[in-house]
Amino acid sequence: KRKMMLKTAFLLLCLQSSLVAGRIPVIDVSSLRTLDINDENFCSHVHEAAKNIFDASVNVGFFYVANHGVSSELLQKIDDLSKHFFALPVEEKKKIDMIYGGKAWRGYFAVGDEVTSGIPDQKEGIYFGTELVGTEDNRPLHGINQWPAGELGPQMREAVLSYMHEMKTLGQLLMRTISCSLNVTDQSVTAQFNHPTELFRIFNYPPHDEKFGAKALGVGEHTDYGYLTLLKQDSLGGLQVKDTRTNTWMDAEPIPGTFVVNLGDALEHATRGLFQATPHRVQQRLHTTAHRLSMPYFFDPCFDCQMQHVVPEGVVIPRSPIISTSTATVDAQGGTDGAAAVEPDAAGVGMYTRWDGSDPTMFTGTYGSYLLRKVS
């Protein structure tokens, strides 16, 4: 027993040291994959993984997952099909432009079409969501996906939907473990993910084009708006994560066989700021002719679920408060956008300014109304 305690203490010391040094931890989830997330005793079997995820979520807001169980064949297939699509002429890709997706918000966008913090992103991509064929669901962000013409369409449909199924399973497993890490052992949190809001995107980052200017990035500084982002990145790198304590950037180096997981604003909201949605960005692709592929899958609560807090009021949050630069607004559904002025203490010690000047802990309303405010 003493040896086990010493071993656990050593592992935790190594993890804490890696976080202090500004590195993103790698968490092995192979043991989790043998468990049933509906088992009422699930939390009693995941102490080590829950502790590691908790520490990463509090200190970094990012971590890698290894031994995730998604087949290398599927990963290679979706890579190959994506490269095939992005190599098509622009006019061919624009046949499935997002303007044809309507309120389902699916389809292709070209380089420069998306803007972060007022600067065009140097990426193109395709948006997908849960495939709802033959239903009468008229809610925004619901519907059918757009697929390329010809033989590529059915091939991409099969690969994308298979990949999304694997990501959904992994997302549910991670959220159950995260709930355990917060001492929420029942299904009150994970029940909101039985029918999750799923958004999947495939991005292609071309080499830097001078017409976008010296300040343009692949994607500018931002945080994701949901709960979990599960990212498949290629071997070229470019993703950077901000250490808000030192206001410096660190590379999220590609690690073969892993996904990068980062926490979004809605999970920061749910934990009252205990877990952090960490700013990140994608660098310019300078001095290269290679294109970078990146595939974020966004795993979020059901569209009509009320946003909730799972950390009780009065719990001391071991984070610096946020300096916000704007005031809250209320939408037609009665929800707030999370912008709430926060004044620094007399010395201004430990304060930092979020990239968008908002406070994620202040969001209210259903997840769907919150999401629509973010993407509109």
DRENMITI-927994 format. One record per residue: residue in one letter; x, y, z of N, C-alpha, C in turn. Coordinates in steps of 0.1 Angstrom, whole numbers, plus 5000, padded with zeros to 4 digits. Atoms other than C-alpha are relative to their C-alpha. Layout:
REM DRENMITI-927994
AXYZXYZXYZ ...
REM end
This chain:
REM DRENMITI-927994
K500849885000500050005000500950135000 R499149894999502950235009500650034986 K499449985013504550174975499150064990 M501049945009501350254957499850155003 M500249864996500950574977501250094995 L498849935005504550674968499950024985 K500150005014503950584932499050114995 T501149905004500750794930500550145003 A499549874996502451084948501050054989 F499049965010505351074923499350034986 L500749975012502951064893499450135000 L500649884999501051354906501050125000 L499049905000504251544912500550034986 C499649985014505351484876499050084992 L501049935007502051604863500050145004 Q500049864995502051914885501250084994 S498849945006505651984873499850044986 S500249975014504651954837499150124998 L501049895002501752194842500750145004 V499349874996503952454860501050044989 A499049975010506552424832499350044987 G500749965012503752514807499849904989 R500250105010503452184790498649955001 I501350065000500252014780500149865003 P499850144996499751684797499449904990 V500650115008499051354779499349905009 I500850084991496351144795499649874992 D500350135006495950774787498649965004 V501450034997492250684784499649854997 S500350145004492550314775499249935011 S500750074989491350204810498550055000 L501349955000488250424806499149924990 R500850065012487150254773499549865004 T500550134996486549924791498750015009 L501149984991483850084813498750044994 D501349965005480150144809499750145007 I500349874994479350514814498750015008 N501350004993475850424826500149925013 D499850074988477250214854500050105012 E500149904989476350384887501350005008 N498750014993479850274901501150054991 F499049965010481650424871501150095007 C499049904994483350704892501049935009 S499150074991484850444916501249944993 H499050075008486950304887500950104993 V499349915009488350624872500850115008 H499449894991490150804901501250064994 E498749945005493550844884499750094988 A500349935012492150954850499250135004 A500849884996489651194867500950105007 K499049914994492451344888500850074990 N499149945010494651394858499250104991 I500849915008491851554838499650125008 F500349894992490851774867501250105001 D498849914999494451904871500250074987 A499849935013494751974834499050104997 S501149915003491352144833500150135008 V499849884991492152374862501250084996 N498749935002495752454852500350044986 V499749985014495852444814498850034992 G501250005008492452394799500249934987 F499650095012494152164773500649875005 F499350124997495251804774499949914987 Y500150105011496051524749499449875006 V500450134996494251194750500749894991 A499350105007496150884741499249875001 N500750134999494950524734498450025000 H501449965001491550664724499149904993 G500850115006490450364704499550024986 V500449975013489750534671501049944990 S499150075008491150324643500950094991 S499149925009494150444623499550004986 E500550015013492450324592499050114997 L501049895002489550564597500650135000 L499349874999491850844606500750034986 Q499349985013493850794574499050024989 K501049995010490750754553499450154999 I500549865000489351094564501050104996 D499049915004492651254559500150004984 D499950015014492851124523498950074993 L501249945007489351224514500050155001 S499949854998489851574529500950064990 K499049945009492951634509499549994985 H500750015014491051514477499150124998 F501049895001488251764484500750144999 F499449875001490552064491500850024988 A499249995012492551994460499150034988 L500949965011489452054439500050144996 P500249855003488952384420499050075009 V500949924991487352654441498649994995 E501350005005484352664418499349875003 E500650134997483752294424499749995015 K500350004986484052334462498850095004 K501149914997481652624462498649954996 K501350065003478952394448499349965013 I500750034987478352304485500350125010 D499749884992478952664498498950005012 M500949994989477452734532498750074998 I501249925004474952974516498949904996 Y501050095004473152664503499549915012 G500450084988473052504538498950065008 G501049934993470652764551500350005015 K499949994986469952764588500749885007 A499350114995471452424592501550035002 W498649954998474852604589501049894997 R499150115005476652324569500550044986 G499549985013478852334539501450065000 Y498649965002482052484525500150165001 F499749865000483652824531501450024995 A498749985006486652974513501050075009 V498949934992489953114526499650155001 G500349864998489253454541498650035004 D501449984997485553404546499750015015 E500249994986485753364583501050105007 V499349894994486953644606500149985015 T499850004986488453634641500650135005 S499649874994488753954661500350114989 G499949905010488254154629501049974989 I499050035010490953984609499749874993 P500450125007490253724581501049885004 D499350134998491353364589500649954987 Q499450065012493753204564499749855001 K500450155001491852874562498749994992 E501350035007489052714542499549875007 G500550124993486852434555498649964996 I501450055001483652234556499449985014 Y500850024987481052234584499149884998 F501050124999479151914593499350015014 G500750024988476651834620499349865000 T500750124999474451554632499149994988 E500750025013472851404600498549975004 L501450024997469051444603499249994987 V500750035013467551284572498649965002 G501450044999463851264568499350045012 T500749964988462951454599499450144998 E500649875001460851764605500650105010 D499349914991463351934628500450134994 N499849875007463252294618500950105009 R499249924992465552424646501350054993 P498749955006468552634636501149905003 L498850094999471852434632499649855000 H500450145001469852114626499649984985 G500450035014469251934593501049904994 I499250105008471251754566501350074996 N498749955004474851794556500150014985 Q499849995014476151894522501349914997 W498950095003478451644504500550034986 P499549975014480651684473499349914990 A500650085011479451564439500949884997 G499350115005480451244423500349895010 E499650114991482150944439500550045014 L499549954987483751154466498950025010 G501149974991480351244481499749885010 P500350124991479350894494501249965008 Q498950044993482850814504500350095012 M499849904989483151134525498949995010 R501250014990479651084540500349885009 E499850124992480550734552501150035010 A498849984991483950844567499650115010 V500349894990482651164583499049955010 L501050054990479651004599500549895009 S499350104991481750714612500950075010 Y499149934991484250954626499250085011 M500849934990481551164643499449905010 H500550104990480150844659501149975010 E498950034991483550764673500350125009 M499849894991483951114686498950025010 K501149994990480551114702500249915011 T499750104989481450794721501150055009 L498949964992484750944732499650135008 G500549884992483051274742499249975012 Q500850044989480551104763500849945011 L499150064991483250904780500850115008 L499349904993485251214788499150095009 M500949924991482251414801499649925012 R500350084988481351124824501250015010 T498850004992484951124837500150145006 I499949874995484951504840499050025012 S501049994989481751484861500549935013 C499450074988483451234884501050095006 S498949914994486351474888499450115008 L500749894993483851734900499149945012 N500850064990482351484925498550004997 V501450025005479151464904499949864996 T500050145003478651094905498849944994 D501350045007475051074892500150044985 Q500049975015473951134856499450144997 S500649875002472751494861500750084990 V499349925010475451634839500049924987 T499850085012475951344814498749984993 A501350015006472251324808499750104989 Q500149905010472551644789500749974987 F499250045012474851464764499549884994 N500650125007472551174755499750034985 H500349955014471551374724500850134998 P499249885000474451614721499850094988 T499949925011474851914699501449984994 E498750045006477651804675500350094988 L499549935012479552024651501449954997 F498750055004482451884631500550084988 R499449925010484752084609501349954995 I498750045006487552004585500650124994 F499449885004489952284580501349974992 N498750005008492752334554500650145001 Y499349884999495352594561501150014989 P499049995010497252694530501250095004 P498849914996500652874530499550155000 H500449864998500453244540500050074987 D500149925012499253474513500150155005 E499749864996500653834516498850094999 K501149915002497353984504499150015013 F500849994988495853914539500850085011 G499349914991498554124556500949935010 A499150064991501254064581499449965013 K500750044987498854044611499149884999 A500950115002496753774596500649875005 L499650134996496953424612499249904994 G500950115004495553084604498750025006 V501249964992493053164631500650095012 G499549914990493453454655499649955014 E500350044986493253434693498549995003 H501450024996489953294706499949895010 T500350124993488353044729498849944993 D501250075006485852784718498850025009 Y501249964993482252844729499349895008 G500750114994481152494739500649945012 Y499550084988482052224764501449944996 L498750075004484752004747500250014985 T499650015014486652034715501149884999 L499150125002488351704703500750034986 L499349955012490951804677501049894995 K499050085007492751584652500850094992 Q499149925007495751764639501049924992 D499050085007498251654613501450035006 S498649994995502051644617500750134999 L499349885003502751994606500050115011 G500049914989501852184638499550144996 G500549875002500852544642499050055011 L500949964989498352534671500850055012 Q499349944988499452754700498950035011 V500949994988497952774735500650115009 K499549894992498153084757500049965015 D499950014985499353064793499650145005 T500649874996497153344808500850055012 R499349954988499353354839501350084996 T498849935005502453464819499850084987 N500349935012500753604788500949964989 T499150055011502953384766499349884993 W500650115008502253124739500949885000 M499250125001503252764739499449914988 D500550095011503052514710499349885005 A500650134997500652224711500549914989 E499350085010503052004693499249874996 P500650135004501551714672500649885007 I499550124994501851384691499249894993 P500750115007501051074669499249925009 G500950094993498150874680499250075011 T500849934989496551144702499050104993 F500849895003493751394700500350115011 V499949894991494051744715498650035005 V501349964994491151824739500250135007 N500149874993490352174750498650035005 L501349974993487652314772499550144994 G500649885005485252574760499350095010 D500749904991483352874775498949945008 A501250054993480252674783500449915012 L499550094989482252424805500650095011 E499649904990483952724822498850055007 H501349954993480452854829499549895009 A500550114992479352514842500749985013 T499150024988482252504867500350135007 R499849864994481952874877501450054999 G498749955002485352934863501149915006 L499050094995487052644880500949944989 F499350045012487952494846500150124991 Q499949885008489252734821500049974985 A500050005015488552794784501250084996 T498849935003492052874773500150064986 P499949945014492753114744501149924992 H499050075009494552954714499950074987 R499949945013495453044679500749914991 V499250075010496952904647500950094993 Q499149915006500053054633499950014985 Q499849995015500753184598500849884995 R499250105006502052924575501150064991 L499049935007505253104565501149904994 H498850075005508152974543499749854998 T500450145003506252654533499150004988 T501050035011504352514504499049905004 A500950114995502552254526498750065005 H501349964994498952274536499849925012 R500250074987497952184572498549975001 L501350054997494851974580499750005015 S500450004986492952024612498549975001 M501350054999489751854623499450015014 P500649994987487951994654498649945000 Y501450054997484851814667499650065013 F500549924988482752014691498949925006 F501050094993480851804717499450095011 D500849914992478152004735498749955005 P501250054995474951964755498950004990 C501250005009471551904739499650154998 F500349865004470252214721499150075009 D501149944992467252274744500349995015 C499750024986469052194777500350145006 Q499749884993469252474802501549995004 M498649994995472852584809500050005016 Q500050024985473752484845501450025006 H498850004992476352524872500149875008 V499850134992477752204887501050025011 V499249974988480152374911499250105009 P500949924991478152514941500550145002 E499649874996478152884950500849995013 G499350004987480652964977501349934999 V498850075002483352734964501150094996 V498949925003486652904963500749964986 I499550035014487852914926501550045000 P498649975000491652894924500550064987 R499649945012491953124894499950155002 S500049865000492553494888498750054994 P501249955007489353694881500350074987 I499849955013488753834847499750154999 I500449865003488854194837499250004987 S500950005012485954244814499850154996 T500049865005485454554792498650044995 S501349975005481754534785498949965010 T501150034991478354494801499149904994 A500850115005475854214799498850054991 T501249975007473054214773499149885000 V501050114999469854014773499449984986 D500650025014468553844741498549985002 A501550025000464953774731499549885008 Q500450114992464953444749500350025015 G499849974986465953604782501449965005 G498750044996469553474781501050124999 T499049895000472653684787501249954993 D498950045008475753694766501349985007 G498950034991478153664795501050125001 A499149894998479754014792499650075013 A500349944988479854144827501350075006 A498849924996482154424840500549945014 V499350044988484654304867501150095002 E499049904997486854554884501249935007 P498850064993490454464895500050045014 D499849964986491454474931500950125000 A499349874998493354774945501449994993 A498750025005496654634934500049954985 G500150055013495454484902500749874998 V499250125000497254164912499249884995 G500750125004496353844894498950014990 M501149985010493953994869500549984986 Y499650015014493953924832498750044992 T501149955009491854054803499749894990 R500450105010489953794782500150064986 W499949955014490453824745498850074995 D501349945005486753914740499450095011 G500549914990486254104773498749955007 S501250054994483453874785500449905012 D499950094988482953654816499149884997 P500850125003481853294806499149965011 T500850054989480453234841498750065001 M501249924999477653484835499049964989 F501050045011475953304805498749945007 T501350064996472253214810499249964988 G500950045011469553044790500249864996 T499850145005469352724770501350004992 Y498850015007472452594753499850054985 G500349965014470752654719500050154998 S500049855001470053024725501450065002 Y498649964998473553064738500949984988 L499250035012475052894708499750094988 L500449925011473053094683500650145002 R499449874998474353414699501550004995 K498650025003477853284693500349994985 V499750035014477553184657499350104990 S500849915009475153454644500950134997 
REM end
